[in-house]
Amino acid sequence: MSHQQRIEDAGQEVIRSLRWTRLFLPILIGIGVVGYLLWDQFDPDEFGKIQWRLHTLIWILIAFFLVAIRHVVYALRLYILSDRFFSFKKCVELIFIWEFSSAITPTSFGGTAVALFLFAKERLPLARTASIVIYTVVLDTAIFLILLPILFLFFGTSIIRPDMDHFWDLDGWGITFLLSLLVMFSYAAFFYYGLFRNPAQFRRILVMATYNRFFRRYRAQAIQLGNDIILASRDLTRHTNRFHFLAFIYTAMAWVCRFLVVNALIIAIVPGAFTGWMDQLVQFGRLMSMYVIMAFSPTPGGAGLAEIVFDGFLSDFVPTGISLIIAFLWRLLTYYSYLFAGAIVVPAWLQGHVKLRRKRMEAEEESRSEGGEE
């Protein structure tokens, strides 16, 4: 498959994502799960304990502020990774589209694939496009592989699930977490090797893997990925340590803001929830563990699964009767907001490029007509 064909395929994915059926599917799944959980778990007595006062409003606003900071920091990361090819305003717009695409696909890979189309339309050089798309996967995964072991050293297995004192207390969710983390580590290490150690050997390994009859159908994609890794490696290795440091810091800030949103909502809703910084760090670790599982969700953007697992992962901090309220506010701020914003930003972005293409075609026709007259 040619690079141009891959761009066109990704472009069709963006266009298909604008269909109402694609937009409504995660919303319907989420609402369906929330409705069932309300019927099954809602506790009026616990709900009545919530004190809707200025304290609650302030912490909900703090949660909203953290969502905004996360978006700005992601835009700054894109601004740095693109070598300032995009303006900061353009980066803010592109992050909206990227997040929207991730929200309507089963995994983050959907949003990453669409990024190929976005950057091509914005005329970003091919090598830079490959480096951004692949390097962001490595950076995002690195945050989990660094922070989770650090939290584990301080708090042990309690950052995985409540009432988990030893690894042999693992239940199904705990085993799923460890397997998911192993998968994340494997592909992050593999991509890091390709980007910064031996891109040519990375490409050879990918192609050799497709000699097996089970993977033969993926040979074209393996070759293209290998070529992208080589391009990305050449682009990334020419940068200074400051470039990589800023990219990592912005990535870490974005993920920290993402998880602290839930901390803020718990403090807002649960009476007496703030019992010390150590508990806040345990909650933070639990949310990271939960996201590791959600990253491989078969539903668009983890719709439904996030609401289901939220109560189990934070049951020792949030009463079951009101956990659904916090989960709904969390998803409203960090997930559904991007669905609604994307439904506005994406059509405007596409329309702008249609108009730009029309102007270019008109200019080319005018230039040819003038040349013919001469």
Beta strands, then each sheet from edge to edge (+ up, - down):
end
